[in-house]
Structure formats: C-alpha cells, structure tokens
C-alpha cells in the first residue's frame, strides 16, 4: 500500500511543479503494476503462466465446497471464479479477465504480490522466529503456499464487509508445531493454514461460514475440539468442515 501512496504523492508534486504532461492509456490496456503485469486479456480455453497468476488472485472466489486448482488452465471453474470476483467488486461480470479486472487486482496488491490487507509479517510468527523455515516444505514453497492462501483470505475478508481479521497463527515449523501440541499432519507446517482470533471484526462463526466459499477445504471453529477461541482455515487434501456451535 505504501508504494501506491508514494506514487500518488509523487504524481501530485510533479503536476504542481508543471514538470509532467498528461498521458492517456491505450484503449484495452491496464496500467502496469510493480508486482506483476498482465499483457493480454484472458478467457476460457487459454493457458499459461499469466493464467496461473490470475488463478492465485481469484482462488477465494469459488462456490461453496470448491477449491480452485492452480494449474495455468483457464477452465470453467476459473471462469466462474473470475465472474464472482468481478461481481464482488462491482465490475461487469463476463468471466473474461481484461483491463478492468486487472486494474482492480493491481489496486488490491502490493509490490511483493501480497493482497492489500494481509502481509507475510502476519503469517510467519513461527513461535517468534518470524520466518518460513523448518516446516514440512522448503521456505520458498511455504511462502508460495502462503501467498495463495492470503488471496483467499482477502476474498473472505471482502465478503465479510472488509472488517479486520486478526491472525493468531499461520506458518509453524515442525519444532514450533510440536511445542504447541499441533497435529502431526497440521497444514500450518506447509504454509497452508491460518487461525483467526476473537479480536477479529467478524465473529468466529461468521468467519467459519465465509471460509466455505473462499476455497478452503479444512474449516474448523467453535464446537470442534480445541477451537473454542479461534477459527481455523486451511488448504488441505482431506476435507474437514466442523463447528457445531456455528
């Protein structure tokens, strides 16, 4: 967010001093972005790394119980995720990712590709280590998994009225996980799980229900053993959704 503020301030100063001339974007293009810039309109049937980048950012806009596969193939589920993203942000919902869709994504992300309301620094507590080391996967993979998850959380947050969601724990090393008696199969060790505390704006149950349409396979909340004080969401090969008090 800081880069966008600095960019706006710089543009204002230049405009005031008269040292910049107005420029007009070419029809059908979107402004470039410091993280990633799409160079073509994307639609169903297309494939490539640019589709992969799009899928990461719309992974939280799926139907209840679905999880979007990040495979670089623009199929029907990707099209529908784009449609829901467009509707969610008041854009024309045609399922085609073009300049307006990309511009909205650019406005939602920072230069490190993280979404506007979540940052790596929130996710790497790791029992005080503040890194992504020591998990079941390499630090690079854990960080990549975390990025995809943060975009799902951004979608979830927007569906909940853009109220703050306070992270209590996300990534854990194996050692950290053992120290808190975490499950031996915990997705926290893969960078694929996040717990939210009662200090969040939405209630634990509101977050539990919003997670169902945000692409998570593991969603646990009040009523599930050990989850009375937090809501847990994760990308997990084994689907488990439970919160009897919600």
N, C-alpha and C positions, 0 to 999 in steps of 0.2 A: 504493500500500500504506500510505503514511503516513496518509492520511485515515481508513482503516479502523481503524488503531491508535489514532489520536486519538479517534475516535468511541467506541471501546470504553472507553478510559480515562475519557472524559467521562461515559459512562453509569455507570461504576463509582463515580465520585466522587459523582454525583447520588444514586445508590442508597444509598451510605453515609451521606450527609447527610440522607436522607429527604425530599428535595425533588422526587422524581419518583414517579409512580404507574405501575404496570404497565399496558401496553396490549396488546391482542390483535388481530392482523391479521384482517381479514375473510376468511372462507373463500374459497379460489380466487384470492387475490391474492398478489403477491410484494412484498417490501419495496422502497421507492423507492431509486433509485441516483443518485449525483451526476453521472454521465456521461449516461446515457440510461435512461428507464424505459418499459417496455412496458405498455400499458394494456389489452391484450386477449390472449387465447390465440390462437396462430397455428397453422394447419394447412393441408394441401394444398388448393389451389384459391383461397387468399386472395392478396391483393396489397396493396402499399402501402409507404410509407417504413419502417414498422416491420418489414416483411419484409426490406427491404434491410439494415437494421441487424442483423437476425438472421443473414442470409447472410454478412455480413462476419465475424461471430464464429464461424461453423461452416465457413468456407471451407477449413479444413485437415482436415476430416473426410470426405474423399471416397474413392472406390475408386481403386485403382492406375491411374495414367494419366489420371485425370479432373481437370477444373478447374471449379469451381463458378462459374457466371455470376452476377454481382451485378446482378440486374435487377428486384428487387422482386416477383417472381412466385414463389409457393410451389408449385413443381412437384415431380416425383418425385425429382429429384436433391437438391433442398433437403430433402425429407422424409427421404431416406436419410442425408444429412449430419447431420441432427438426431438420427436413430437412432444413428449411430456416436458422436456427441458424448455422447449420453445413456449409451450403453454404456461409453464411455471413462471416464466419471466416476461410474459405479455408480448411475445413475438408471434408473427404469422406461423402457424403450426402446419408446415407442409412436409416435415420429415427430411428436408434437404438442408444440409449444413452449408450455408453460404455466408456472405459478408456480415449480415445482421447477427447470425448465430455466433460467428467467430468474434465479432466485436464485443458481444456480451461475455463470452468466455474470457477475452482479454481483460475486460473490466473486472472480472472476478478473480484474477490471479496475479500473483507477484512474480518477480523476476526469477525466483527459484522454482517456479511452476506450482507452488502450493496455492490452495484457494484462499480467498480473502480473509476468512475467519478462523483459519487453522494454520499452525506453523509446526515445523519439525521440533522446535524447542518445547512444545507442549507434549510431544509424543515420545521423547527419548529419555524420560526420567530415569528408568533403568536402575532403581534403588539408589539414586544420587549420582550415577556415573555420567549421565547426560550424553549418552552415545548409543549407537545401534550395534555395539559389539557383543559377542558372546552368546548369540542366540542359536537357534537350530539351523539358520541360514547365514550367509555372509552378510556383513553390514550393508553392502550395496543392495543386496536383494531385499533385506528387511526395510531399507529406506524406500526402495521402489514399491514394495507392498504397501508401505505406509502412505505413500503419495496417492495411490489409487483409493485407499480407504478414506483419506482426508476429503477427496472429492465426493465420495458417498456421504460423508458427514456434512459437507457443505450443502448438498441437496436436502438431507434430513433437516438441517437447521432452517433452511428456507421454508420447507413445508410446515415447520413449527412456528412460523411468523418471525423468523430471523431473531429469535431470542437466544441469548448467550447459552452455550453448552459448555460446562466446566469439566475438563478432562481430569480424572483422578489418577489413571494409569493407562499407558498404552504399551510401548515396547518393553519387554523384560529379557534379560539374558537368562540362560539356564540357571545360573547361580542365584540371580535375583528371584526368579520364579520359585526355586526351591526354598528360598529364605522366607517366602510368604505363603508357603504350602500350596502353591498353584498346582493345577492338574498337570500331569506329566505330558499331556498332549496339548497343553494350552497354546492357542494361536498367538498369544502375547509374545511368544518366543520367535515368531515368524514375521512380526510387524503387521499382523492381520487382525488385531483386536484392540478395542478401546473400551474403557469403563468411564461412565459419567456419574458425577456425584449429585447429591441433593442440592448443591449450591447452583445448579443449572437453572435457567429461567423456566423451561418446561419441567413438568413433573417427571418422575421416573417412569410412570406408566405412559405418559404422552410420548416420551422418547422411545419406549418399548414398541408402541404401535406405529410410530413414524418409521422406525427401522425396517418394518415389514415391507415397505415399498421403496426402500433405499438400497436394495441389492444385497442385504446381509443374510447369511444362512444360519448363523448362530445368534440368537437374540434371547437374553435372559434378564429377568427383572424380579421385583418383589414377589415373593411366594416360591421362588426357586431357591433351594438350599444355598445359603451363603451370599445371597444377592438382595438382602433387605435394604441395603444402603446405597445401592448403585444399579445402573442399567448397563449391561454388557452387550456389545455388538461385535461380530467377527465375521470374516470371510473364512468359512470352514467347509471342507469337503463333505462333512457329515452335518445334515440339517438338524438343528435343535432349537425350538422356539417354545419358551415356557416362562410364565409369570402368573401364577394362579391368583394373585391379588390384583391383577390388572384386568 
